[in-house]
Amino acid sequence: MRTSWVPGSEDPESDFPLGNLPYGVFSEAGGAPRCGVAIGSMVLDLAGVEEAGLFGDSTPLGFSEGALNRFMETGPQSWARVRDRLKELLAADGSPDLRDNSALRDRLLFPLDQVQMYLPIVVRGYTDFYAGRQHAFNSGSILRGPKNALTPNWPHMPIAYNGRTSTVVVSGTPVRRPLGQTKPAGSEMPLFGPSKRLDIEVEFGAVVGLGTELGQTLTVEEAWERIFGFVLLNDWSARDIQRWEGQPLGPFQAKAFATSISPWVVTRAALEPLRCAGPERDQPLLPYLQEPANYFFDVTIDAHLTPSGGKASRIVRTNTRHLYYSAPQLLTHHAIGGCRMQSGDLLGSGTISGPDKGSFGCLMEQTWGGRDEVTLENGGTRNFLEDGDTVTFSGWGEVDGRRIGFGTCEGKILPALERIGLGH
Amino acid sequence: MRTSWVPGSEDPESDFPLGNLPYGVFSEAGGAPRCGVAIGSMVLDLAGVEEAGLFGDSTPLGFSEGALNRFMETGPQSWARVRDRLKELLAADGSPDLRDNSALRDRLLFPLDQVQMYLPIVVRGYTDFYAGRQHAFNSGSILRGPKNALTPNWPHMPIAYNGRTSTVVVSGTPVRRPLGQTKPAGSEMPLFGPSKRLDIEVEFGAVVGLGTELGQTLTVEEAWERIFGFVLLNDWSARDIQRWEGQPLGPFQAKAFATSISPWVVTRAALEPLRCAGPERDQPLLPYLQEPANYFFDVTIDAHLTPSGGKASRIVRTNTRHLYYSAPQLLTHHAIGGCRMQSGDLLGSGTISGPDKGSFGCLMEQTWGGRDEVTLENGGTRNFLEDGDTVTFSGWGEVDGRRIGFGTCEGKILPALERIGLGH
C-alpha cells in the first residue's frame, strides 16, 4: 500500500489516509470558501493546485467555487483523472511537484483543525428514502403493529419522499428544537408548541455527481456511474409532529427544520475496496431495479450522544450493508418516471438499522416509540433528545488495516424559539 | 379607471389591462431572457426600462436577470414603487417618458405573440399543499370511503408534501407520460410500464417573494407581506403510480415528472380588488393560523381539454375562493417549524374543487376514481388523459368589467418513452 508524506496521514486513527481523499469546501481565516481534499491532518487547497497548473492543461475543474457541483459536472472520467493525479502529488513515492516544493506546500496545505468547513455541495434536491428493511419493519411495527409493518409496496421499490433542500446544513450547525402541532394521546384538540420527541436518524447520503435530462431514464449500472460519493447524514426528526401530520401525504414539518451532513464527501472510488453483496431479496425485483454487481458497502456508522457538559455515550453502531436498496437503485428508481436529476442531488438512504437493538439507527426504535429508555455513560437516560444534547456520527470502513473515514456529522440541540407574536 | 396607451390594453377580452401588470421572463428572437411586464398585447422589456433610467436612481432591480428572484428580493416596498412607476409610464394620462418617445417604445415593447416565455422564477422549493376541502373530501372518499375521507389533522392545519423543483416547467413544455410501478386490482405482482391514469390538478400557485432565516417564524400577516404573486399551476399526476407508492410516505414519482406553471406572475397588488372572505371553519384554528383579514381571492380557473387535432372542451370551471387555507396560512405553517423559506419558493394550493361536479379540479374526482366518463364536445370521452391531449388552464378575476387575468398554463401529453435498456 502506498503511503503519503503529508503529516498525520500515516496515523492509523486518521480517517484520511492516501486511499481516501474525500472532497469538501473550506476556508482558512480570511480566505474565500473553495474546494479542498482531506489528507491526514491537513486539507489541500484544490483551487490553489489548479491555479498552480498541477493538474496539467485539463479543462477547468471549478475548484475555486464554493461548492463541488462544478467539479462534479465534469463527469466520471474527470473524477478519475483528478484522483489519480492527487495520489501522485500526495504519495511518498510520487511526483515531486508538491512534495519537494516547500513554498507551494506552505501555501496549499492547511491544518484541518484551523479551517472552517461549509456545505460541500449546493443541494439541488434532497430526497429521503426508506431503504432499510429493519427500520421500515420497526417503525411500521411501532405505528401499525408487526403484521402490517411493511406496506405491500416496500419489497418492490425504494419508497421515498422529497425533503427540504433549504434546511440541509453542514455538520456543526446547531439544530433548533422545532415548534409545531401535535396531538398527544387523550387530548381532544391539537396543541402548538416545541416538539417533545426530537430524534436522530442515522443515514448514508449519496451525492449525485451527474444529472439527467428531463425524461431520461437510467439503468442501475448507469446510475452507479453518476454517483460521485457519500456523506454521513442525520435526518433530525420530530416524532410527535410526524405522528400528527403524516397522513395522508407523508412527513413534512417533522423533517423540515434541519438535516445535517458531514463536510467531507467520500468518493465512490475510495469506497471501492469496501463493496459487498446486497441483502437476500424477499421477492425478486422488477427488471429495471435488478443489479448487475455489488453496490453495497461495508461501512460502520456510530452515533454518540453528549449531554451538555457531560460525557459522550455511544448510542448506535450500525452498518450501511444493512440497507435493502443500494444507492444506484435509489437513483434509478428516482429517474425512471421522468424526474430530472441534477448534479448536487442528495439521496438519503433512510435510517439504517441492523438486527439488534444497539444497531437501531434512531431513538424511536431504540426506545420502541418512547416506551423504553436508553442509558447513558454517566447514568442519565433518554427517551428522546434534550436541549443541549450533542449528537455526533462517525463512519468508516477498514481497508488493509487503515480507515477510509467520513470524519464526523454533528449537531447540538438548541431550545425552541419563544413564540413571540404568534398569539400565545 | 385609468386606461393605457399600449395596443390591446383596452380590449375587454385582454387578460392584461393597466390594472394587472403581471411579471414574467421573455426573449425576442435572438435576445437574452430578461424580465418583462405584460400590458395589452405587448410585453414591456423591464431590463430596458431599467437601463434607460426610467425607474429613477433606485437601487438595482435585477430586471436583466433571467428570473424574477433578484427583483423579488428587493422586497415589498420596492415592488410597490416599481408598480406605481410602471402605471405612470403606461397610463394614457401618465408620464410622457415612454408614451411620447417612439424610439424607446419601439425598442422596449414586443408583441406577446412574437416572444418566447420562460419559467418566471428560479424555483427554490416547491411545496404542494392539499388546501381544498372539497378535493380532500372527494379524494379521501374515493380512497377510504366518505366516513374516513378527511384525516383528523385536516381541519387543523394545511397538509402538504415537498414536490420536485427540478421538474417545474413553464406553460407550453410538453409532458411525457411517465413510466412507473403500478399494481392493478387482481394483479399479484406490480407491473412496470407507462401510467394509464394520467390526470391534471387545477391549482393556484403562490410565489414567495421574500424568504426567512433558518428558524424565523412568521405570523399570517407577515406571511402575506412576503408573497409576491400567483400563477396557475397544473400538478400533473399519475394516479395508478400514486395509488401503489403512496403509503406510508406520500406521493413521490406520481408527481415528479412535470408540474406546469403559467409564465406570468400576477402580483398580490393586482389581485387586491379581488380579495374575499374565507370559508366557514369546521373548527376554530390554532392562534398561529388565525387570519386578521381576508386573504382569499375571487379568481375563476377553467381547464380545457383538446384532443390531438380536435376541438377544445371545457372540463373544469372552479374558483380559488373554494380553498380552505389561504396562501399566507400556507406560508405561516411552512415556516413555523423552522423551515427556511426562500425567495422563489412555490406553494401549490392543492386541487381546487367547488361543490358541484363541473367544478371538481381533476379527472379523478370528475370520473370518481375512473368509474365515470367525462364527455367532450366532439362526443369523445375521457376517464384519464390520452397521448396527444392538450390541457389548457386559464384564470381571471373581474374588476370594473375588466379581466385581471393569468394568461394560460398549458401542456400536451407525449407518449411514454420506449423502455430501451431497462431489461424489458
Interface residues (C-beta under 8 A of the other chain):
Chain A: R124 G125 Y130 G140 L143 T151 P152 N153 H156 M157 I159 A160 Y161 N162 G163 R164 T165 S166 T167 V169 R176 P178 L179 G180 Q181 K183 M189 P190 F192 L214 G215 T217 T219 A238 I241 W244 E245 G246 Q247 P248 L249 G250 P251 F252 Q253 A254 A256 F257 A258 Q283 L286 P287 Y288 Q290 H333 H334 I336 G337 G338 C339 R340 M341 Q342 D345 L417 R419 G421 L422 G423 H424
Chain B: R124 G125 Y130 G140 L143 T151 P152 N153 H156 M157 I159 A160 Y161 N162 G163 R164 T165 S166 T167 V169 R176 P178 L179 G180 Q181 K183 M189 P190 F192 L214 G215 T217 T219 A238 I241 W244 E245 G246 Q247 P248 L249 G250 P251 F252 Q253 A254 A256 F257 A258 Q283 L286 P287 Y288 Q290 H333 H334 I336 G337 G338 C339 R340 M341 Q342 D345 L417 R419 G421 L422 G423 H424
